Amino acid sequence: MPHLISNGQPIDFEDTITAATFIKKRGDALLIKNINNFSRIPEKVIDVEEFFKR
């Protein structure tokens, strides 16, 4: 994520902590309400509303 900051595309602190925890714990998928905040994170991110429509 440091590359995003150096490119002028910072991520909010709360989103950074959420993403870092998910990556560190090697989660299968991250269910999140605002998927746009996590679109630059390469791991598996799923919109909560889309998940529950399945």
C-alpha positions as CSV (number, residue, x, y, z in Angstrom):
1,M,0.0,0.0,0.0
2,P,2.9,2.4,0.3
3,H,3.0,2.6,-3.5
4,L,-0.6,4.1,-3.4
5,I,0.5,6.8,-1.0
6,S,3.6,7.7,-3.1
7,N,1.4,7.9,-6.2
8,G,-0.9,10.4,-4.5
9,Q,-3.7,7.8,-3.9
10,P,-3.9,7.4,-0.1
11,I,-6.3,5.1,1.6
12,D,-8.2,6.2,4.8
13,F,-6.6,5.0,8.0
14,E,-9.6,2.8,8.9
15,D,-9.6,1.2,5.5
16,T,-5.9,0.6,5.8
17,I,-6.2,-1.1,9.1
18,T,-9.1,-3.3,7.8
19,A,-7.2,-4.3,4.7
20,A,-3.9,-4.9,6.6
21,T,-5.7,-7.1,9.1
22,F,-7.4,-9.1,6.3
23,I,-4.1,-9.6,4.5
24,K,-2.1,-10.5,7.6
25,K,-4.7,-13.0,8.7
26,R,-5.0,-14.4,5.1
27,G,-8.7,-14.2,5.0
28,D,-10.6,-16.0,2.2
29,A,-12.7,-12.9,1.4
30,L,-13.3,-9.5,2.8
31,L,-17.0,-8.6,3.1
32,I,-17.3,-4.8,3.0
33,K,-20.1,-2.3,2.7
34,N,-18.3,0.2,0.5
35,I,-16.3,-1.8,-2.0
36,N,-15.1,1.3,-3.8
37,N,-12.8,2.0,-0.9
38,F,-11.1,-1.3,-1.4
39,S,-11.0,-1.5,-5.2
40,R,-7.2,-0.9,-5.3
41,I,-6.5,-3.8,-3.0
42,P,-5.7,-6.9,-5.0
43,E,-7.2,-9.4,-2.5
44,K,-10.7,-10.9,-2.7
45,V,-13.1,-8.1,-1.8
46,I,-16.9,-8.8,-1.9
47,D,-19.7,-6.3,-1.5
48,V,-21.9,-7.3,1.5
49,E,-25.2,-6.7,-0.4
50,E,-24.0,-8.7,-3.4
51,F,-22.9,-11.5,-1.1
52,F,-26.4,-11.8,0.5
53,K,-28.2,-11.8,-2.8
54,R,-26.5,-15.1,-3.7
